[in-house]
């Protein structure tokens, strides 16, 4: 049986279909416009490397600090290091022009130079440069410099070796490193017994040090001997966007302490005898909060936004371990 179609009915049906589709598009667009526009919030990108509680929290030794009420998010541009930038650093430090190459599973391509003077490792994709001198940490040194002169020596090293420009270097902070009596390494200590002096810089755009998830040291860190000779350096190069980041309200000092057990994330321990990955769930029995400071966090190697965080240092008792370990925690600073 052959079915006959009425041309007028087909035209009418097509017109109604088109009208229905147009109406649906209009309704969807109105619905979208009616939805409130919300500002982006920091993604929970701080990866917990320890599971469980921190035990009893002891906060009496922490410094009672006043933090600003607000800080902006800082936008950066994700640019790899240029060949000329890398070669300028290598040349300034006295390394041959031709590097060796390899690849890192998480940090991408690696350029490196190693000789009797020391080593230079460059990770262009994550914009990170790491320099180490071959000098022993307890080498004989010349005249001991003042803190002001050591900071200036660190700043001069960054400028003369093309790590950073003058308008990129921000506020300095100096830490005295003494030989640990408990393990192979160094602990913060007093100036009189210091073997090494660690100078960290914020970047002018941020006013605060910048940290990453991979390393609980600020991204611009220079370690010197007492005479100003540089023993090691690490720098992550940032290119800042002209875009102004949204301001966010920050937790107060009291709110940081009140939310520590729920919001802080254990990022590292500094004792060489025990690794963070070896600390099993709920092994921390007591945690003393020693210091709280504001910083910025680069959430991942691909991220372009820097978020305000609190970097919290303390000491913790660990089940089965005879001595307290120094612990480092991150906490998002946004009050929400």
N, C-alpha and C positions, 0 to 999 in steps of 0.2 A: 504494500500500500504506500503510495507516494504522498508525503505530507507537503501541503502548500503553505508558504509563509506569506503573510500580509506585509507588504513593504512599509506601510504606515505604522503598523504595530512594532516592527523592528526598529524603525527610527525613534518611535516614542520610548521604547525600552532602552535604547542606547542613550537617549537624552536623560532619562531618569537615573540610569546607572552613573553617568557622568556627574549629575547633580548630587547623587548620594556620596560619591567619592569626594567631591569638592566640600560637601558639608562635613564629612568625617575629618578631612584635613584641617578645616577651620576650627572644629571643636577641639582637636588635639592641640593645635597651636594655642588656642585660648586657655586650655588646661595647663599647658607648660608655662604660659605667661603668668597664670594665677599662682603657681607654686613659688614659695618664698625662696629668694636667692641666698644661699648660705656661703660664708667664706670658708675656704679650705682649711682644715685642721691638720696639725702634724700627724703624719702616719706613724703608727706604732712600730717603727723600724729598729728600735733598740732590741737586738736579739739576746734573749736570756741565755746565758751560758751555764747557769746554775739553777737547779730546781729546788724549791723548798723554802723554808723560813730562814730568817737570820738569827733566830734565837731571841733572847732578851735584848732589847735595844737600850743602850746606855748613852745618854746624850749630854750629860753634865759637863763634859770636857769640850764640847763644840763651842766655837766662837759665836757670840750673839751678834749677827751682822744685819745691817739694813740693806736690802736689795731694792733696786728701782721698781716702781709699780708696773712699768711696761717696757718691753723691748720689741723692736721690729724683727720680722723674719728677714733674712738677707738672701737676695737672689744672686746666683753666680752663673757664669757661662761655661759650659762643659767643653773645654778646648784641650786637645792633647798638646804636650810640649813640642815645640818646633825643633828641627835639627840644629838650627843656629844657636838656640838657647842652650841645648845640651852640650854642643861642642865648645861654646864659650866657657861654660863651667869647667869642663874637662881640661881645656887648655890652660885656664887660670890656675888650676890645681896641679899642673905639671904632668898630666897624663898624656900618653901618645894619642894621636888624632884618631886612630882606628880602634873602635871598641869591639868587644865580643858580644854575641847576641844569644838569647835564649827566650823561652816563653814560660810564663808563670800561669798556673791554672786559673787563678782568680784575678791577678793583676795585669795580665796581658804581656806584651812584649817587654823584654828587659835588655837594656844596654849596660855593659859593665866593663870596668877596667880594674885590674888587680896587679900590683907590683910591690916592690920592697918598701915603697913609701906608704902604701895603704891601699884602699879600695874605694871605688865610686860605682854605685848602682843607681840606675835611672829607670823609672817606670813611666814612660811617656803618656800612656793612656789614663793613668790615675794622677798624673802630674806630680809625682813624688821623686825626690832626689835624696840619696843617703850616702854620706861620706864618712869613712873611718880612717884615722891615722894608724900606722903600724907601730907607733911609739907605745911602750909599756905604760900602764896607768901610773906607776910609781917612779917614773923617770925623774932624774935630777932636774930641777927647774931653776930659772934665774930669779930675779927680784920679784917678790910677791906683789901683785897689783891690788889696788883697792877695788871695792865692788863697782864703783863708777867706772874705773878704767877697764875692768873685766867686761862690763856691759858694752863699753865702747869698742873693745877688741872684738866682741861677738858681732856687733853691728858692722864694723869695718870688714870682717870676714865675709859677711853676706853681700856687702856692696862690691868689694874688690873682686870677688869670684863670681859675680853676676847672678847670684841666686835671686835677689830681690833688688828693687830700686828704693831710693830713699823715701819716696812717698808711699811705699807699701808697708814699711816697718812701723809698728805701733809701740805700745807700752811694753817695757821689759819687766821681767821678774827673775830673781836669782835664788837658787837653792844650793846649799852646801852639801856635798856628798862625801860621806865618810865610809871607810872600809867596814863592811858588815862583820860582826863577831859571830854571826849565826850561819852564814851561808856565803857562797862565792858570788860576791856582788857588792853593791853599795846601798846605803840607807841615807835618808836626809839626816843631817846632824848639825853641829855647831861649826862656826867658821874656823876656830882655832885648830880643829882636827881634820879639816876638809882636805881631801886629796884632789878632788875635782869640783868644778863649779859649773852648775847647769843654768844657762840663761835661756829663758823662753820669751818669745815676743808674740803679742797679739798683732793682727793686721789692722792698719789704720781704719779700714772700713768697718770693722767689727767692734773695736775697743776691748774685746775679750778674746782670749785664746780660742783656737778652733781645734776640736778633737774629731777623731774618726772612730768607727767601730773596731777597726783592726788594731789600734794602738792607743793605749791610755796615756800617751804623752801628747802635749800640744804639737800641732803640725809644724811649728817653727821652733826648733830646739837646738842649741849649740852647747856642747860640753867642752870646757877649757881646763888647762892646768893653771896653777896659781900665777904663772908668769904671762898668761894670755895666749899661750899656744893652744890651738884648737885640736882636740882629741877626736871629736865626732860631731856630725851635724846631720840634721834631717829637715827638709823643707818640702811642703806641699804648696805648689804655686796655684793661686786663685786668680781668676779674672772675674771681676764683679760686674753685674748688670747695672744699667742705669735705672732699671725699674725699682720703684720704692716698695719695699715689702710691707705687708700688713702688720700693724702693731698688735701684740697680744699681752694680756694681763698676766702678771707673774705671781707665783706663790710667795707668801711671806716666809721668813725664817721659821716661824712657828709652824706654818702649814707644811713646810718641808719635813720637819721632824715628826709631825703628827701623821704624815702619809708615808713615811720612810718604809715601814714594813710592807706596805701594799704596792707602792709605786717605784721604789728604787730597784735597779737592776745591777747585780754583781757582775763587773766587767773584767776584773783581774785581781791577782794576788802577786805581791812583789817578792815573796820568798822563793829562792831558787830550788829548795828541797821539795816543794809541793807545787803542782800545777793545778790551775783552775779545773781542768777536765777531770782531775783525779778526785775532786771533792764530790762525794755522793750526796744524794738528796737528803735535806734536813741535817747535814753534818755540822752546820754552824750553830753553836750553842749560845754564845754571847757576842754582841757586836757593839763596840764603842765608836761613836761618831766623833771624829777628831776635827775635821775641817770641812766647810762647805763653801764652794765658790761658783760663780756664774761663768759659763762658757758657751760656745756654739758647737753644734754637732753637724757634721756632714753624714747624713744617714746611710748612704751607700756610695759606691764608686760612680754610679750613674746619676745620683741625685744632683740637683742644681740649687736646692734650697738649704740654707743653714738655719737650724732651729735652736733657740735658747735652751740650755740644759743646766742642771746643777751637777758639778763633779764633786763627789763626796768621798773623802778618804777616812779610813778608820782602821781599827784592829778587831780581829775576830778570833774566837776560840773554835778550833776544829776538832771534832771527835777523832781520837786516835793519834793526834799530833801534839807533841809535848809543849810547844810554844805558840803564842799568839801569832797570827799572820797579818800582815798589812793588806788591807782590802780596799778596792776602788770601785765605786758605784756611780752609775749615771741615773739621772731622773729628769724627765721632761719638766721644764720650768713653767709651762703654761698652767694657769689656775683655771681648771675646768672640772 
